[in-house]
């Protein structure tokens, strides 16, 4: 009698198959959750990098108009460089506070023989300004950089690096003319 009881095991096989199937579904669910979590985290980091990059570009300035060199002393070297800056379209305001040596914007100088990381400079406003020290849309700031600490003579290619607190660095490369005059337009 007990012999006949264990001959038909089809129900037991179906139960074992269902348990194995449930185990596979649970394991697959755990792996899917892990992969989706990693993908979500990766997406957040990518989004963070994109917004950081946009912030760096949005608040940058651009040089507008001519660059003028001045020789105020009869030493045959350029003493100051004057140029005008404005915000790029859609840029955030830039603090161009002129507090004698404690400027928010840093201007550096380099040529083939010398490098000065921080030069003294002053700001004067051209046209409309709302009487604060922020360079905003529609405003122009005339920057006068004191390059007397560098020996900037004739036929010298040099670069001024304008580094705002946030945003892209502006590299302005110019060449002095063959003859140093009191006022010169640089190209």
BELBEL-V302024 format. One record per pair of residues at least 6 apart in sequence whose ideal C-beta (glycine too) atoms are under 7 Angstrom apart, sorted by the first residue. I is the first residue (numbers start at 1). J is the second residue. Records with the same first field share a line. If there is no record, write none. Layout:
I=J + J
This chain:
55=166
56=166 + 167 + 168
57=167 + 168
58=90 + 91 + 92 + 167
59=91 + 92 + 94 + 164 + 166 + 167
60=88 + 91 + 164 + 167 + 168
61=85 + 86 + 87 + 88 + 94 + 135 + 162 + 164 + 170
62=85 + 86 + 88
63=83 + 85 + 170 + 172
64=84 + 85 + 86 + 140
65=84
66=185
67=81 + 83 + 172 + 174 + 186
68=82 + 183 + 184 + 185
69=78 + 81 + 176 + 184 + 186
70=78 + 79 + 80 + 82 + 182 + 183
71=77 + 78 + 79 + 180 + 181 + 182
72=79 + 80
73=79
76=153 + 180
77=151 + 152 + 153 + 180
78=147 + 152 + 176 + 180
79=147 + 148
80=144 + 145 + 146 + 147
81=145 + 147 + 160
82=142 + 144
83=143 + 172
84=126 + 140 + 141 + 142
85=135 + 141 + 143
86=139 + 140
87=94 + 135 + 136 + 137
93=134 + 135 + 136
94=105 + 134 + 135 + 164 + 167
95=104 + 133 + 134 + 165
96=104 + 105 + 123 + 133 + 135 + 141
97=103 + 104 + 133
98=122 + 123
101=120
103=121
104=165
105=162 + 163 + 164
106=118 + 163
107=119 + 121 + 145 + 160 + 161 + 162
108=116 + 117 + 118 + 119 + 161 + 163
109=116 + 119 + 147 + 150 + 158 + 160
110=158 + 159
111=156 + 157 + 158
114=150
116=149 + 150
119=145 + 146 + 147 + 149
120=146
121=143 + 144 + 145 + 146
122=144
123=141 + 142 + 143
124=142
125=139 + 141
126=140 + 142
127=140
128=138 + 139
129=139
135=141
145=160
152=158 + 176
153=176 + 180
154=176 + 177 + 178 + 179 + 180
155=176 + 178
156=175 + 176
157=173 + 175
158=174
159=171 + 172 + 173
160=172
161=169 + 171
162=169 + 170 + 172
163=169
174=186 + 187
175=186 + 187
176=186
177=184
